[in-house]
Amino acid sequence: MAAVPPGSLFLGFDSSTQSLKATVLDCNLNVIQLDQIHFDSDLPHYKTKDGVYRDPSDNGRIVSPTLMWIEALDLVLQRLSKSGLDFGKVAALSGSGQQHGSVYWKNGSSSLLSSLDSNKPLLDQFRNAFSISESPIWMDSSTTAQCREIEQAVGGAIELARITGSRGYERFTGPQIKKIFQMQPDVYNSTERISLVSSFMASIFAGKYASIDHADGAGMNLMDIEKKTWSKVALEATAPGLEEKLGALAPAYAVVGHIAPYFVERYKFSKDCLVVHWSGDNPNSLAGLTLSVPGDLGISLGTSDTVIGISSDPKPGLEGHVFPNPVDTKGYMVMLCYKNGSLTREEVRNSCAQSSWETFNKLLEQTPPLNGGKLGFYYKDHEILPPLPIGFHRYILQNFNGASLEGVSEQEVKEFDPPSEVRAIVEGQFLSMRGHAERFGMPVPPKRIIATGGASTNQSLLKSIASVFGCGVYTVQRPDSASLGAALRAAHGWICNKNGSFVPIANLYSDKLEKSSLSCKLSASAGSDEVASKYGVMMKKRMEIEKRLVEKLGRD
């Protein structure tokens, strides 16, 4: 296997909902530099809140300005340059994009990509490159009708899940494309290429259209996950002439090409720097967490919360998702996604804990596990899993002792006191993860949980995860596993390219994991078996109540 040359650097980006992060790894896989552009505060002229626009006139429509992502890239490269990063040492770069978000390139944009002027910022050159200026993103829930139409056209929700790894989901790119085709046919017809956020950013660096990779492509309701090709039946159910607009698929470890001359001339990158295909944020997190044992689970606590596992023989169903593993050509990753993550926890923090995480954590610690039988469902935004609309629902379980549900009934109430509210949202979110993970066939209890995302630095939340799941919770050195995973994947893609074929990613770090930025430590020990067992009983009641809420209020 080719060795990484001493002194080489690997650059990873994460174009997420609220920010653009950059992580630089050295040849020993240690983080040597970081930077971040926060969209709301660093680019306030776009007037986003949490990096997005919520459209009050179109129920569930949530988008982001495409040009904001380009200006953020200009800005982060300038900051890295000013801080002394020698771009000439970067052997390869890759990146992570928020999954499902889509970008619509106007006819003729390919010639613009290949002829960028290094004397001008990127922003100035891309102002007229897109047939739609606002990109639909993963938070959007306005495409329920399109989901049902696609499911019906392919033979039902289960059949769509069998082919593509997921039933029809509003945030997935296929339903978003179908909505644009139906509502704005002129926009669709004037579009020559549709990119995901990941392949969009890779295209800019490569100076040509980059392929959508297999892992991120599985988040579209368009790709056959077994064959790793576009599904003809799914394409036909979505929009005419779509395959030509999507381009060919590619493995995540493959190279798009060398970096575009623009970046060589403007930032002094080496002309030999490779652009490795970008992928989605969750596939990159899987890489950054070095998740490789089927008994392990990753939990990402971010704008959305996700539960990630790996499988060699997945069983797609009506909930959860199956994607090809970005760093294992034969394996798959399985995932549950919750839209109401950190922003919803922040809403309860602001209303009950004086907008202070310190106060929030104290309130959480002063209430006992199981919260005296108080259960809560908190949806600041339309939820994905379960498919429920905006709303908060609170219940008190009568006669609940944790031993069984015999004689237990629930009473709905309008409010809890602040300490109970804080514990109810935390336990509610983690009980939902445990319940759906169990139902999806993930290991419960897992051998261990590796936590990542911004909120994984909160020790009180980690203790709650350990208690609810009944296993130890580990954390990596850096909570931003997506950009770390992207930098690691850049090194992996470089090795595979030099080797001329796929190389297992573990070969990169097998002899230096503990000395690298990829190492993880035990952050919260497993709670008692007795408490975990009682949470299991409470979880069953929660899933019963959830089922009734979906029957009464759900979007399906």
FIZANU-132562 format. One record per residue: x, z, y of N, C-alpha, C in turn; residue in three letters. Coordinates in steps of 0.001 Angstrom, whole numbers, plus 500000, padded with zeros to 6 digits. Last residue first. Layout:
<recs>
XZYXZYXZYAla
...
</recs>
This chain:
<recs>
451217507515510816451111506591509673449678506487509187Asp
451311509399512770451220508000513222451057507035512058Arg
449367512464512381450487511561512153450218510129512556Gly
447369514382512555447918513840513806448899512691513618Leu
446422515030509950445553515171511120446050514370512329Lys
448497514572508207447171514014507889446260514011509110Glu
450459516085509502450618514629509415449283513963509111Val
449414518657509124449596518153510489449720516621510486Leu
449550518828506334448235518837506989448335518314508426Arg
452336518801505990451516517758505363450142517676506034Lys
453050521168507307453494519874507837452633518742507292Glu
452011523055505551451433522949506898451790521593507514Ile
453706522528503343452239522442503205451584522225504572Glu
456198523086504435455923521715504010454423521503503797Met
455906525878504842456115524983505986455769523546505611Arg
455730526742502210454570526909503100454704525974504303Lys
458324526105501389457167525499500711455911525604501576Lys
459848527750503071459955526295503201458746525604502556Met
459334530256502053458815529913503382458824528403503593Met
460764529987499664459314530213499613458683529834500950Val
463343529677500675462771528639499823461261528750499720Gly
463744532089501934463609530896502772463008529740501963Tyr
464031533584499628462850533818500475462633532642501430Lys
466501532568498775465321532408497925464033532595498736Ser
468148533446500821467996532005500613466757531719499762Ala
467966536207500374467431535644501623467202534136501464Val
469209536325497852467846536825498030467205536221499275Glu
471773535444498250470880534638497410469431535041497610Asp
472892535782501677472598536336500355471659535414499586Ser
474706532978503121473907534199503182473637534704501767Gly
478063531800503139476706531715502586475991533045502758Ala
479824531990506295479707532212504849478254532109504412Ser
480901529705508586479816530644508305479665530771506796Ala
483245528238508614482787528842509871481649529826509684Ser
486072527136507024484821527854506796484429528563508084Leu
487374524019508347487507525451508028486118526036507792Lys
489087520870507844487926521672508230488107523106507751Cys
491110518127509104490925519333508292489702520113508766Ser
491670516035510712490518515872509821490231517134509009Leu
493979516222512086492766516599512824491511516459511974Ser
496237517473509487495711516475510419494487517014511154Ser
497047519042507477497909519040508676497399518078509741Lys
495277518598505451495277519932506068496118519987507335Glu
495903515880504756494596516260505297494654517581506062Leu
498042514560503670498238515224504962496949515735505586Lys
497627513126501391498781514024501396498966514764502715Asp
495316511617501933495336512514500774496487513510500819Ser
494846509765503950495036511163504339495219512138503171Tyr
494705507171502895495247507380504238495643508822504481Leu
493386507318500528494828507041500476495500507276501821Asn
490735507500501263491425508753500943492938508548500848Ala
489872504887501422490265505553502665491018506852502399Ile
491106502423499192490300503642499387490793504435500588Pro
491321499162500478492098500310500009491227501547500189Val
490628495691500110490145497055500368491070498095499722Phe
493382493484501019492166493831500282491798495280500586Ser
495677493167502443495003491958502000493751492208501189Gly
497122495098503676497174495073502221496542493801501648Asn
496458494744506309497855494526505923497989494385504402Lys
493724495421506103494134494098506572495559493780506142Asn
493822498092505302493172497094504434493615495687504814Cys
495116499195507576495745499259506250495159498193505322Ile
493168498679509546494530498150509710495226498086508356Trp
491009500155508575490895498698508679492258498035508805Gly
492119502735508867491735502240507542491645500710507549His
492374502917511633493581502999510796493294502432509401Ala
489660502736512246490588501744512807491874501714511976Ala
488702505000510984488327503702510429489192502575511002Arg
489734506886512766490197506885511372489889505542510718Leu
488197506222514986489658506082515066490262506049513660Ala
485658506853513947485950505478514374487452505239514461Ala
485867509589513531485688508703512377486001507260512719Gly
486015510342516221487134510634515324487072509720514099Leu
483482509562517025484635508867517616485902509142516804Ser
482010511293515249481770509844515273482959509099515880Ala
482639513966515598483126513307514383482931511800514422Ser
483158516033517722482760514627517930483269513772516766Asp
484212518534517250482787518350516981482325516899517111Pro
487255518921515513486593518297516649485116518113516338Arg
487818520236513140488472520671514377487745520155515611Gln
484718520822511337485975520116511571486546520569512902Val
483304523551509501483352522685510680484717522010510745Thr
481063524638506911482402524332507401482293523478508666Tyr
479124527068505438479122525982506420480527525846506994Val
478053527979502117478981528065503230478889526845504128Gly
474500528391501399475861527932501083476741528073502312Cys
471719528627501898472362529436500865473716528923500446Gly
470158527467503842470564526631502705471228527424501581Phe
469707529645505579468573528837505118468944528038503866Val
472323530654506035471276531498505448470146530667504850Ser
473649528468507188474183529072505963473121529917505259Ala
472077528090509486472144527030508467472597527624507140Ile
472679530512510811471306530236510373471268529146509308Ser
475375530165511361474953531278510491473546531034509957Lys
475196528015513144475851527823511848475467528923510865Leu
473974529216515356473265528156514624473868527959513238Leu
476032530952516091474734531506515685473915530474514926Ser
478117529289516904478264530079515683476928530622515180Gln
478243526184518049477414527382518223477390528174516906Asn
479430523821517555480310524865518093479559526186518274Thr
477498522073516910478188522711515784479223523735516249Ser
476423520721519015475904522072518769476585522763517595Ala
477749518175518891477998519122519983477573520546519684Gly
478867517474515499477995517289516657478209518405517667Gly
478822519064512219479478518365513323478467518181514447Thr
479435520796509169478646520608510397479478519927511468Ala
479186520531505818480147520311506904479335519957508144Ile
478304522709503243477813521885504350478947521749505355Ile
478731522722499668479074523187501022478416522245502013Arg
477114522203497536478359522950497314478841523531498634Lys
473635522852498495474828522009498352476032522872497957Pro
470895524187496543471870524290497637473048523338497415Pro
470433520770496738470048522005497423470047523127496395Val
471417517431497083471685518699496399471290519905497258Pro
468617515164497552469931515664497937470156517024497258Met
466063514267497063467004514282495950468421514659496331Gly
464148514483498926464843513189498887465869513130497756Phe
463390517108498755462421516097498341463080514721498164Arg
465641518335499849465271518613498461464363517508497928Glu
465446517374502453466639517061501652466339517243500167Ala
463059518532503292463110517074503133464335516647502320His
463798521290503253462632520787502522462705519297502262Gly
466046521415504954466151521816503546465000521214502723Arg
464944520496507397466068519789506765466144520124505280Met
463024522499507783462590521109507620463689520296506953Ser
464701524665508155463799524662506994463286523244506722Leu
465868523911510568466704523942509362465870524026508085Phe
463693523993512375464467522768512220465256522765510906Gln
462837526684512036461936525562511761462695524276511529Gly
464982528220512890464626528238511472463729527054511108Glu
464860527405515645466074527251514844465728527212513355Val
462256528039516457462726526649516547463949526440515664Ile
462128530793515820461189529852515201461682528410515310Ala
464001532034517417464254531969515974463341530937515304Arg
462692531594519900464051531094519673464324530982518172Val
460283532947519496460271531504519784461638530884519488Glu
461139535586519199460507534911518050460483533403518243Ser
462118536101521810463015536157520652462440535427519436Pro
459639535548523462460879534748523533461807534881522329Pro
456588535583521449457474536220522428458819535483522391Asp
454647532559521065455419533661520507456138534358521668Phe
451344531109521407452706531381521854453327532512521045Glu
448982530489520060449381529656521204450825529895521613Lys
448719530233516446448719530994517699449258530099518812Val
447134530038513284447774529337514396447644530162515661Glu
447896531722510378447030531754511554447764531047512696Gln
447881531316506836448524531167508137447489531169509248Glu
448292533433503910447532532480504727448223532365506078Ser
449064534484500662449572534177502004448660533158502686Val
448407534937498038447737535740499053448183535471500479Gly
451498533773497004450216534324496554449638535236497635Glu
453942532824497464452915532460498445451542532992498040Leu
456555535306496995455723534186496553454718533889497652Ser
458451536767498466458538536710497005457757535530496441Ala
457998536927501166459123536117500709459235535981499209Gly
455782538080502167456898538978501857458118538231501315Asn
452982537698504186454175537017503664455287538031503411Phe
450517538292505297450843538833503962452073538154503344Asn
450320535352507277449760536665506940450146537023505508Gln
452412533720509376452030533809507966451560535231507675Leu
451564532183512324452011533452511745451504533500510310Ile
452634529219514031451814529887513025452430531242512666Tyr
452515526595516440453046527893516025452078528577515067Arg
453606523548517699452607524191516830453218525477516274His
453869521217520309454424522424519700453299523101518914Phe
454346517628520693453515518829520622454255519979519964Gly
454247514144520093454731515242520936453776516432520820Ile
453385513287516633453492513068518075454039514297518791Pro
455238512734513567454254513479514355454464513229515849Leu
456410512040510761455959511165511848454848511815512671Pro
458824514796510220457703513943509828457227513087511012Pro
460747512357511387460519513026510110460115514477510373Leu
460447511559514063460626510567513008460216511168511662Ile
458293512601516793459257512865515716459267511730514695Glu
458224512132520207457624511701518943458652511872517833His
459753515063521721459547513617521625458832513324520311Asp
459468517691521218459527517286522627459307515775522746Lys
458176519531518874458424518107519072458306517758520555Tyr
458346522033516605458629521755518013459025520291518188Tyr
456760524458514825457042523010514782457179522565516235Phe
457395527707513363457098526818514488457495525375514215Gly
456358530868512049456816529492511800456471528607512991Leu
456880534192511171456498533268512252457165531921512015Lys
457645536179509395456606535237508970456135534292510054Gly
459710537528510630458441538239510441457300537309510049Gly
461883535768510472461125535877511734459778536588511576Asn
463746535062508647462341534816508267461377535164509394Leu
466064537505509883465788536268509146464340536249508670Pro
465101539286512921465518539245511518465290537868510909Pro
466606538992516174465417538853515323465860538726513868Thr
468988539026517464468237540286517449466929540197516653Gln
470018536442517365470659537479516549469815538752516451Glu
468385535125519225468378534707517826468923535824516924Leu
469117536438521566467724536532521112467627536158519627Leu
471792535583521667471483537017521554470056537217521046Lys
471458532814521993472089533325520780471807534810520574Asn
470247532772524561469567532178523397470126532771522105Phe
472332533824526111471080534578525964470298534084524755Thr
474141531702525765474536533073525409473293533937525197Glu
472818529539526796473038529573525346473437530969524897Trp
470342529741529256471670530213528840471779530210527319Ser
467890529494530487468776528315530454470198528664530010Ser
466509531826529849467093531674531200468149530561531246Gln
465204531565527416466509532238527456467251531976528760Ala
462829530133527411462833531483526819464122532253527030Cys
463176527643528595461920528367528836461977529821528378Ser
465720526801527791465396526868529226464159527709529500Asn
465489526879524981466487527711525677466114527884527147Arg
463573524897524620463222526290524297464213527245524959Val
465151522723525475463862522991526117463424524434525860Glu
467290522770523680467528523086525094466231523413525822Glu
466006521913521374466540523282521421466787523709522857Arg
465552519324522289464395520187522045464831521646521976Thr
468123518326522440467304518338523665466089519244523502Leu
469097518520519763469621519395520828468724519462522063Ser
466400517113518271467590517904517994467941518788519177Gly
464091515192517275464094516414518081465237517330517653Asn
464501513204515374464673512866516785464820514116517648Lys
466265513328512435465263514035513234465511513732514707Tyr
466901511766509332467114511778510776465935512430511486Cys
468810511726506379467551512119507012467821512225508503Leu
470525509567504115470412510236505402468967510574505756Met
473240508554502071471803508833502197471622509741503398Val
475492505931501410475219507187502106473708507326502218Met
477041504589498447476011504589499483476015505929500204Tyr
479785502643496988478910503797497179477905503606498306Gly
481560500570496886480573500663495810479539501757496040Lys
483292500748499025482607499469498812481522499544497743Thr
483499503095501367483500502995499909482665501770499544Asp
483046503437504024484437503562503578484552503553502048Val
480335503218504561481263502366505323482697502419504826Pro
477905502813502078478944503716502572479999502878503304Asn
474748501403502917476041501282502248477059502227502894Pro
472027503749503244472925502764503850474134502581502934Phe
468773504915503134469933504604502310470720503500503007Val
466738507581504443467363506258504550468531506139503591His
463484509234504638464936509160504508465419507722504470Gly
460547508400502752461217509090503848462712509094503583Glu
459805506788500680459004506703501899459563507561503029Leu
463004505779499290461602506176499204460920506087500547Gly
465758504818497210465035504742498485463563505086498304Pro
467941506381495491466550506008495201465782505967496527Lys
471385505608494661470326506149495519468949505637495120Pro
473960506139493153472730505551492614471529506058493410Asp
475950507384494406476315506122493754475075505404493237Ser
475959508997497600475334508752496300475859507443495728Ser
476187511576500093476653510339499470476081510229498069Ile
474415512639503111475036512858501810475543511538501264Gly
473381514158506102474048513018505469474632513449504124Ile
471028514713508544471577515267507307472108514083506510Val
470939515007512109470925514208510896471522514998509738Thr
469290515239515210469919515956514103469849515072512870Asp
470059513723518369469250513781517143470008514650516157Ser
471994514929519915470732514535520543469675514388519460Thr
473155516964517157473361516269518422472042515988519096Gly
474558517961514485473658518591515445473931517987516818Leu
474751516830511258475167516543512625474114517086513574Ser
475850517852508213474746518028509161475302517820510556Ile
476642516669504995477027516754506397475770516970507225Gly
477056518149501796476163517577502806476828517683504168Leu
478416517703498496478545518101499902477446517466500744Asp
478263516627495963477621517921496189477686518420497618Gly
479798514229496032478329514158496014477623515489496266Pro
482424514050498339481971514715497118480446514730497105Val
483166513079500782483443512239499621482987512845498305Ser
483606513026504109482582513399503129482723512503501903Leu
485212513186506378485829512931505069484886513383503944Thr
484061513121508803483924514387508067484627514325506717Leu
484458510490509545485182511539510265485120512889509587Gly
482638509153507845484086508918507715484874510063508355Ala
480243510173508825480568510354507415482068510167507190Leu
480408509186511423480492510637511197480835510927509752Ser
480032506478510905481328506928511413481498508434511245Asn
477325506487510042478401506065509138479786506512509600Pro
476238507461512574476163508251511344477169507791510288Asn
476804505403514414477335506746514621477296507591513354Asp
477770502224512852476852503169513488477442504558513601Gly
480812500384513625479665500711512791478782501715513532Ser
483042497617514329482418498891514675481259499129513702Trp
485756496079512702484310496110512958483848497524513298His
488780496316514535488083496527513267486592496628513577Val
490990494460516166489657495020516393488965495087515033Val
494515495005516449493363494532515683492080495220516133Leu
497132493893518483496151494961518235494915494374517550Cys
498837491930519270498663492106517822497658493207517480Asp
499170492137521952498346491005521492498088491084519986Lys
498808495486523076499586494496522338498658493365521895Ser
497433496115526327497361496222524880498332495209524275Phe
497413496059529149498687495992528423498583496405526956Lys
495120495784530590495489497152530195496769497218529368Tyr
495007493038531287494555494062532242495066495460531890Arg
496084491557529121496546491324530493496183492488531424Glu
494766492585526910496228492479526886496753492384528322Val
492160492235527629492652493612527515494183493657527420Phe
491949489399527686491545490206528845492194491591528805Tyr
492476488470525093493532488418526112493218489269527346Pro
491029490715522628490924489584523566492041489631524612Ala
492640491621519550492000491998520811492062490825521789Ile
491987489698516578492885490373517509492140490664518810His
489073490439514543490142489567515032491097490377515888Gly
487554492047512908486888490997513685487916489956514120Val
488274493148509626488773492945510995487997491818511666Val
486485495510507543487072494200507848487431494091509336Ala
485121497791506951486582497907507013487255496601507439Tyr
482448497078506802482883497898507939484398497947508071Ala
481855493618505963482152494999505577482698495777506778Pro
479291491721507729480688491935507329480865493368506841Ala
476922488973508196477272490377508027478732490497507591Leu
476469486343510667476824486824509333477098488326509353Ala
473663486258513042475003485948512551475255486544511176Gly
471269486556514396471963487758513934473404487477513510Leu
470282484047514937470543484923516082471327486182515682Lys
469901483056512364470887482396513232471259483284514418Glu
467805484693511497469125484791510850470216484174511720Glu
465509483984512984466223485230513279467631485260512689Leu
463572482011512989464930481670513429465833482866513641Gly
460792484202513716461344482916513263462768482701513792Pro
460644487663512618460597486653513691461222485358513181Ala
459686489225510272460041489788511584459911488762512705Thr
459338488099507849458283489012508290458492489489509719Ala
461714486745507538460499485959507776459352486831508273Glu
463404488955507016463610488110508201462336487356508556Leu
462362489828504575462296490714505743462486489921507037Ala
462918487634502939461527488045503110461378488956504332Val
465729487505503067464912486386503560463482486834503849Lys
467910489908504124466783489680503218465883488588503797Ser
471378489400504469470070489461505126468989489155504095Trp
473269491304502051472988490070502784471650490260503497Thr
473784493215500113474504493262501394474462491906502107Lys
472430493615497763473212492377497879474096492352499130Lys
471347496147498364472066495929497104472969494702497210Glu
470060495999500794471179496948500661471956496765499360Ile
469257493411502750469139493786501350470328494696501031Asp
468181494073506068469270493761505141468938494229503729Met
466160494927507760466381493485507621467373493120506526Leu
465910497441508862464800496937508045464924495426507816Asn
468194498402510088467414497403510826466111497007510137Met
470369499755509014469440500484509876468523499563510664Gly
472146498161507744471095498746506909470081499534507734Ala
474041497587509645473014496575509374471871497108508530Gly
475791499676509380474878499693510527473747498689510324Asp
476988498813506932476425500157507075475428500219508223Ala
477865496126507320476873496451506300476205497809506531His
478059495120510823478635495557509554477531496018508600Asp
477638492126512585477058493430512293477617493861510939Ile
480499490409513967479439490580512967478883492000513008Ser
481009489582517387481413490319516193480223490430515251Ala
481635486871519421480601487639518753481141488276517476Tyr
484617487559521348483751486647520595482702487501519890Lys
486377489402522285486208488165523046485417487108522308Gly
486751491881521170487294490733520431487191489424521211Ala
485485493607522958486916493773522694487524492553522012Phe
482870492579522824483588492595524110485089492698523869Ile
482227493022520135482281491649520658483065491590521959Ser
482062495778519965483159495102519264483340493680519793Ala
479687496157521376480934496665521946482140495992521280Met
477926494842519553477991494458520973479323494901521585Phe
478105496271517230478694494924517242478785494360518655Ser
476846498726518184478183498693517585478808497304517685Ser
474336497987519046475262498584520022476687498497519488Val
473780494742517502473574496184517583474539496738518625Leu
472798491616519006473804492544518499473221493942518391Ser
471668488413518814471206489800518894472263490670518235Ile
472110485409520596472658486371519637472037487744519897Arg
470573483898522301471360483193521284471944484147520247Glu
467407483896523783468470484743523221469230483978522152Thr
465177482621524578466366482417525417467554483257524939Ser
463255483481522819463714482085522706464960481815523542Asn
462841486108523726463356485865522374463952484458522271Tyr
461768485590526267463018486345526124463649486056524769Val
459418484284525548460413483566526354461781484250526258Asp
457945486268524186458513485134523428459561484352524218Pro
457278489173524373458100488428525340458751487228524629Gln
455713490100522274455313490434523647456050489604524700Met
456880489097519886455433489023520102455055489161521573Gln
459639489552520221459164488207519897457671488061520204Phe
459570492332520647460031491442521722459553490013521474Ile
458635493135518124457853493449519324458261492529520477Lys
460726492281516496459391491699516312458531491943517548Lys
462786493960517356462896492512517570461516491864517473Ile
461752496399516429462003496210517867462096494717518208Gln
461666496003513638460409496162514387460589495978515895Pro
464616495797513371463678494736512988462342494852513711Gly
465771498253514125465932497076514985464956495960514650Thr
463931501338514135464766500344513475464695499012514223Phe
462115503065515250463397502903515960464259501801515357Arg
459938502987513451459785502470514809461115502192515488Glu
460480501819510156460616502902511139460641502313512541Tyr
459367500974506989459397500562508390459460501773509318Gly
461654502520504608460363501942504978460433501506506438Arg
464971501621503627464060502447504415462714501740504540Ser
466372499825502090466847501205502132465952502146502898Gly
465437497257501699466290497502502869466822498926502969Thr
464033497233499198464907496127499611465927496592500646Ile
462687499680499082463497499252497938464498498169498348Arg
461308499657501524462352500661501288463264500235500140Ala
459527497570500995460482497422502101461633498416501937Leu
458126498773498890458900497558498631459918497318499738Glu
456878500887500219457826501175499136458709499965498846Ile
455197499488502010456273500349502509457327500621501442Ala
454452496013501076454201497441501193455430498231501597Gly
455110493344501068454496493906499861454342495408499878Gly
455947492202503383456910492192502272456336492803500991Val
453789492510505117454263491156504810455212491117503615Ala
453526495268505395452465494514504729452972493141504278Gln
455863495846506846455638496423505518454619495606504730Glu
455312494437509203456461494048508372456284494581506964Ile
453053495842510121452958494402509861454092493938508945Glu
454059498414510503453035498212509478452903496727509121Arg
455885497892512588456336498469511309455330498172510200Cys
454179497021514622455128496067514041455666496573512696Gln
452846499420515208452079498255514721453007497253514037Ala
454959501040516179454243501394514942453501500187514359Thr
456752500941518328456585499753517467455861500065516150Thr
457636502931519989456511502111520468456142500974519513Ser
459649504788520066458637504908518990457406504061519306Ser
463118505142520695461881504409520933460918504560519745Asp
465532506179520081464496507141520455463136506471520641Met
467283504043519634466760504771518477465642505755518822Trp
466354501548522145467275502417521409466530503225520351Ile
466376498402523797465615499375523021466592500238522208Pro
468052497831526839468152497783525378467245498822524723Ser
467333495853529525467205497209529000467138497159527474Glu
467445493200530142468432494085530780468404495508530244Ser
467559490309528228466754491491528564467736492562529029Ile
469486488447528053468131487949528257467148489088528516Ser
472618488797529731471621489284528769470224488782529091Phe
474509488189531628474781487758530254473634488031529280Ala
474871488764534290473821487805533929473926487334532482Asn
476961490637534376475681490948535040474547490018534610Arg
479504490465533398478409490481532422477028490675533052Phe
481392490644535358481332489398534607480148489316533645Gln
481322493160536467481060492014537351480821490725536564Asp
482093494748534243480733494812534783480401493565535599Leu
484843494356533882483888493795532930482497493698533533Leu
486624493507536925486047494468535977485063493762535047Pro
489105490872537088487801491425537470487357492478536460Lys
491354489769536097491446490304537464490149490977537911Asn
490799488613533681491420489943533662491597490543535056Ser
487918487049532854488957487040533889489536488449534022Asp
486984485718529687486937486804530663488151486753531594Leu
486139483806527773486886483389528982486845484451530070Ser
484520484527525682485839483971525346486679483618526573Ser
482150485347526882482957486307526123484382485803525918Leu
481183482900527879481594483957528807482520484950528096Leu
480493481602525552481599481034526341482090482048527376Ser
478354483161524722479565483137523892480754482584524677Ser
476201482780526409477062483948526641478338483929525817Ser
474369480774525942475582480433526686476551481582526867Gly
471423482692526086472045481426525688473254481123526567Asn
472062486257526258471426485031526759472153483790526234Lys
471824488790523888472717487898524639471984486609524998Trp
470603491833523654470108490458523561470931489560524487Tyr
471040494665521586471443493957522808471139492474522612Val
469700497771520292469962496332520210470211495723521587Ser
469996500666518177469907500070519508470338498611519467Gly
470707501529515552469426500841515765469297500172517141His
472958504229516398472333503306515444471019502739515980Gln
475460504116518794474203504744518412473437503760517544Gln
478572503099517341477478502864518282476247503624517834Gly
482043503423517197480759503893516704479723503573517776Ser
485024501481516540484087502290517302482812502586516550Gly
488542500722516753487205500520516206486264501441516961Ser
491807499258516918490730500063517489489444499751516745Leu
495334499356516230493972498899515926492980499799516623Ala
497656500102517468497733499085516417496362498512516087Ala
498762500875520550497533500905519752497553499753518749Val
500868500670522234501147501269520926499924501293520019Lys
499883499723524608500728498824523830501043499351522439Gly
498681501794525922497823500927525109498641499985524220Phe
499679504790526429500370503513526283499545502631525338Asp
498075506909528688498040506331527350498747504967527356Leu
497964508145531194499268507840530617499254507262529219Gly
495727508466532617496245509677531984497511509405531180Ser
495108505906533385495638506826534406496237508083533789Lys
494081504949530931495284504352531516495935505304532518Ser
491800506478530653492848506580529630494172506031530169Leu
490400505568532919490815506976532808491928507155531785Arg
489972502869532270490726503230533484491247504664533391Gln
488398503185530003489709502551529873490585502850531089Leu
486136504339531140486914505135530179488300504517529973Val
485223502248532852485628503550533394486499504333532416Leu
484518500104531167485471499915532274486089501257532656Asp
482558501522529703483773501050529039484872500761530058Leu
480614501920531641481248503096531034482544502699530336Ala
479818499303532058480523500001533137481225501255532608Glu
478562498882529584479733498081529953480522498774531056Ile
476446500670529675477434500817528599478706500043528924Trp
475038499632531835475614500983531940476692501189530881Met
473955497253530966475139497193531828475806498560531998Leu
471674498102529569472809497554528835474081497568529677Thr
469905501042530030470410499834530699471690499336530031Pro
467726501941527293468895502231528127469358500943528795Ser
464398503184526463465441502154526535466629502683527332Val
461384503791524895462581504431525446463738503440525338Ile
457963504037524546459058503097524841460209503845525504Arg
455790505743524142456887505793523182458043504861523474Gly
453554503765525838453670504971525021454803504866523997Asn
454292502677528817454268502122527454454563503269526495Asp
454562503935531211453468502964531100453325502393529689Ser
456785505538531223455473506203531198454309505238530988Pro
459632505207529435458663504365530138457280505011530079Asp
462635506731529980461374506893529243460284506186530044Arg
465924505722529760464698505619530557463513505821529617Tyr
468892507743529082467805506806528750466770506741529861Val
470727509782529410471231508462529046470174507406528822Gly
469375511960530340469875512025528964470296510640528471Asp
468066509738532513468003511157532149468313511228530661Lys
469533507424534866469042507781533537468894509297533434Thr
470442506156537206469278507075537257468668507322535873Lys
472560504638537787471602504066536833470340504927536705Tyr
474106506186539429473336505112540070472383504418539106His
475668507959537956474339508409538406473478507306539002Pro
477788508092535946477196506824536405475781507093536932Leu
478434510703535415479510509799535839478999508464536360Asp
475936511874534716476742512438535799477829511491536301Ser
474749510229532697473943510779533799474810511202534981Asp
476952509545530924476197508540531669475464509128532882Phe
480170510602530803478796511095530626477899510259531531His
482917509591529118482089509230530273480676509702529969Ile
485903511072527989484455510917527827483829510551529164Gln
488818511322525877488167511169527183486692510895526941Asp
491859512435524382490400512341524378489928512027525786Leu
494742512362522295494107512137523587492610511940523408Gln
495585512970519781496543513187520867495921512974522245Ile
494745514111516648494194513688517931495209513994519028Val
496565512885513834496279513986514754495765513436516076Asn
497484511052511980496044511314512079495737512591512837Leu
500034510250512214499795511362511284498346511830511312Asn
499987508404514214500172507884512852500029508969511791Cys
497293509675516333498648509177516099498790508776514627Asp
494170508710517818494903509342516718496320508787516665Leu
491989509219520450493225508541520059493909509358518963Val
488684508597521382489591509484520646490796508674520206Thr
486111508540523785487284507873523224488176508917522570Ala
482574508187524354483761509004524076484871508120523531Lys
479959507907526460480931507078525753482195507914525602Leu
476634509437526211478012509315526690478777508245525920Ser
474091509606525160474341510244526448475731510003527010Gln
474111508079522781472949508061523670473307508529525073Thr
477408506556522421476250507319521949475123507269522982Ser
479980505075521369478988504724522385477664505336521958Ser
483005506162520705481636506461520278480702506192521447Asp
486122504773519544485115505021520578483811505461519927Phe
489577505133518759488184505126518331487253505464519470Gly
492727503850518095491770504191519146490351504064518612Leu
495872504806516998494586504220516598493502504771517521Phe
499380504023517237498190504779517645496940504028517189Leu
502669504333515849501413503596516043500285504544516434Ser
504874505859515218504603505606516632503316504862516904Gly
505581504178512160505757505345513034505524504968514496Pro
503055502136510635504350502228511312504444503485512185Pro
501564502977507609501335502914509054502679503073509759Val
502324500885504790502395502167505493502143501956506981Ala
500515499188502240501262499141503493501219500503504183Ala
500842500000498800500000500000500000500876500000501248Met
</recs>
